[in-house]
């Protein structure tokens, strides 16, 4: 299994928008007005394209809310412990 590219969706306070960036290179992928707009109905999946990836969704207050994998079939199997 190949490693999926990793991305983070976080709030940019200076520009007052949510930005999707690649973790390794910090390259900008796409901007959204709200977190709800970014996480609704497959928007993140389309933003990542065919190769997909793993997206960490940040909270405004810090920390991470959740992590999503696109395509879902690339999600690693759960392991004990």
BELNORRA-V445262 format. One record per residue. RES is the residue in three letters. OMEGA is omega in degrees with one decimal (NA if undefined). NEAR is the number of other C-alpha atoms within 8 Angstrom. D_FIRST is the distance of its C-alpha to the first C-alpha in Angstrom with 1 decimal. Layout:
res	omega	near	d_first
RES	OMEGA	NEAR	D_FIRST
RES	OMEGA	NEAR	D_FIRST
This chain:
res	omega	near	d_first
UNK	179.7	2	0.0
UNK	178.5	3	3.8
UNK	178.6	4	6.6
UNK	173.5	8	9.0
UNK	-178.3	8	12.5
UNK	-178.1	11	15.0
UNK	174.3	12	18.4
UNK	173.6	13	21.6
UNK	-177.5	12	24.4
UNK	-178.3	11	27.6
UNK	174.9	11	31.3
UNK	-176.4	9	33.2
UNK	-178.8	6	36.7
UNK	-178.9	4	38.3
UNK	179.9	5	37.4
UNK	177.3	8	37.3
UNK	176.5	11	34.1
UNK	-176.6	14	30.5
UNK	174.8	14	28.0
UNK	-178.9	12	24.3
UNK	176.1	12	23.1
UNK	-175.3	13	20.0
UNK	-173.1	9	19.8
UNK	-175.1	5	19.2
UNK	-176.0	5	21.9
UNK	177.7	7	24.0
UNK	177.9	7	24.3
UNK	178.9	8	26.0
UNK	-177.0	9	24.2
UNK	177.9	8	26.8
UNK	-179.9	8	29.7
UNK	179.0	10	31.0
UNK	-178.3	8	34.5
UNK	176.2	8	33.4
UNK	179.4	8	30.4
UNK	178.0	6	31.2
UNK	-177.8	9	30.9
UNK	-173.7	10	27.5
UNK	-176.7	9	26.0
UNK	165.6	8	27.9
UNK	173.8	4	26.7
UNK	-178.9	7	23.4
UNK	179.2	10	24.8
UNK	179.6	9	21.8
UNK	178.7	10	19.4
UNK	179.9	7	21.7
UNK	-178.2	8	22.1
UNK	179.3	9	18.5
UNK	-174.8	7	18.4
UNK	-175.0	4	15.9
UNK	178.6	6	13.0
UNK	180.0	12	13.5
UNK	179.1	12	12.8
UNK	-176.4	12	14.0
UNK	172.0	11	17.8
UNK	-179.1	13	20.2
UNK	-175.9	12	23.6
UNK	172.6	13	26.5
UNK	176.4	10	29.9
UNK	-176.5	6	33.0
UNK	-178.5	4	34.4
UNK	-177.4	6	31.4
UNK	-178.0	6	28.4
UNK	178.7	9	25.6
UNK	-178.5	8	26.1
UNK	175.7	7	22.6
UNK	179.7	9	19.0
UNK	179.3	8	17.5
UNK	179.1	11	14.0
UNK	-9.7	11	14.2
UNK	-176.5	9	13.3
UNK	-179.5	6	13.8
UNK	179.5	5	11.4
UNK	179.5	7	8.5
UNK	179.9	8	10.5
UNK	177.8	4	9.3
UNK	176.5	4	11.5
UNK	178.6	4	14.8
UNK	177.5	4	15.9
UNK	173.9	3	19.5
UNK	NA	2	21.3
